[in-house]
Amino acid sequence: MPEPDGLMLYVIGRQEAYDFDLSRELSEFAGRSTDLGLDLNTTLLPASTPEELGAFFDPLRGPAIRIPAE
């Protein structure tokens, strides 16, 4: 599968259940980013082990920045 252009933003929830409220907020954020001309691709993932997260992205392929939620 080809890699999308632009910055990839993976948001990992705190719980294993999918967070629909956070998904809605993330969609709004992505829309505002596009309106500002930013090429941002967002993906919301439930809490997972490092092995499970490897199915979605390879943290060794590029820089990853961990930003803990409050």
Order of alpha helices (4+ residues) and beta strands (2+ residues): beta-alpha-beta-alpha
